[in-house]
Amino acid sequence: ELIDTAERELGQIDLYFANAGIAGVTGIGGDGDWDRILDVNLRAHIRAAERLVPQWQERGEGYFVATASAAGLLTQIGSAGYSVTKHAALAFAEWLSVTYGDEGLRVSVLAPMGVNTKILWGDHPDAVTGTALTGQRAVAEAGNVLEPADVATTVMAAIEAETFLILPHPEVLDMYRMK
């Protein structure tokens, strides 16, 4: 529906940001928890690509930007679903790039660490406890918590340069290498 509305009101889609995400429950979770986080953090990327890639192939161009989080490279304390789906979002974006790159499809993956949004702090930060609080603190203390506008500036520069892996927190690369 989102893609239909955008096409109807704005015209053809040349650039798509797969940015929706939820943190999910802490721990392993159950079937319902996994279904929900897989739908939002991964299947939404797949559904958008199913709709957009054929158009982009026909035109010979299009740009898909997937938000995967540093958790997609490093894993994160707290929600197994969050870490697993962010790893999967990164892998899906890499597959898109490898499979369709020669047909004009460009792909980038955004992998920030702490960004000043509700997904980091929650709706009520004082209510965050236990493993979720430990995970939140680990992210907030591992590097600077960036403002969304600063991340957006970094993303736009990376798209201009056609950079695959966008790391607003350069220290994430060092952490990944240590892994």
Rosetta blueprint (number, residue, H / E / L):
1 E L
2 L H
3 I H
4 D H
5 T H
6 A H
7 E H
8 R H
9 E H
10 L H
11 G L
12 Q L
13 I L
14 D L
15 L E
16 Y E
17 F E
18 A E
19 N L
20 A L
21 G L
22 I L
23 A L
24 G L
25 V L
26 T L
27 G E
28 I L
29 G L
30 G L
31 D H
32 G H
33 D H
34 W H
35 D H
36 R H
37 I H
38 L H
39 D H
40 V H
41 N H
42 L H
43 R H
44 A H
45 H H
46 I H
47 R H
48 A H
49 A H
50 E H
51 R H
52 L H
53 V H
54 P H
55 Q H
56 W H
57 Q H
58 E H
59 R H
60 G L
61 E L
62 G E
63 Y E
64 F E
65 V E
66 A E
67 T E
68 A L
69 S L
70 A L
71 A H
72 G H
73 L H
74 L H
75 T L
76 Q L
77 I L
78 G L
79 S E
80 A H
81 G H
82 Y H
83 S H
84 V H
85 T H
86 K H
87 H H
88 A H
89 A H
90 L H
91 A H
92 F H
93 A H
94 E H
95 W H
96 L H
97 S H
98 V H
99 T H
100 Y H
101 G H
102 D H
103 E H
104 G L
105 L E
106 R E
107 V E
108 S E
109 V E
110 L E
111 A L
112 P L
113 M L
114 G L
115 V E
116 N L
117 T L
118 K H
119 I H
120 L H
121 W H
122 G L
123 D L
124 H L
125 P H
126 D H
127 A H
128 V L
129 T L
130 G H
131 T H
132 A H
133 L H
134 T H
135 G H
136 Q H
137 R H
138 A H
139 V H
140 A H
141 E H
142 A H
143 G L
144 N L
145 V L
146 L E
147 E L
148 P H
149 A H
150 D H
151 V H
152 A H
153 T H
154 T H
155 V H
156 M H
157 A H
158 A H
159 I H
160 E H
161 A H
162 E L
163 T L
164 F L
165 L E
166 I E
167 L L
168 P L
169 H L
170 P L
171 E H
172 V H
173 L H
174 D H
175 M H
176 Y H
177 R H
178 M H
179 K L
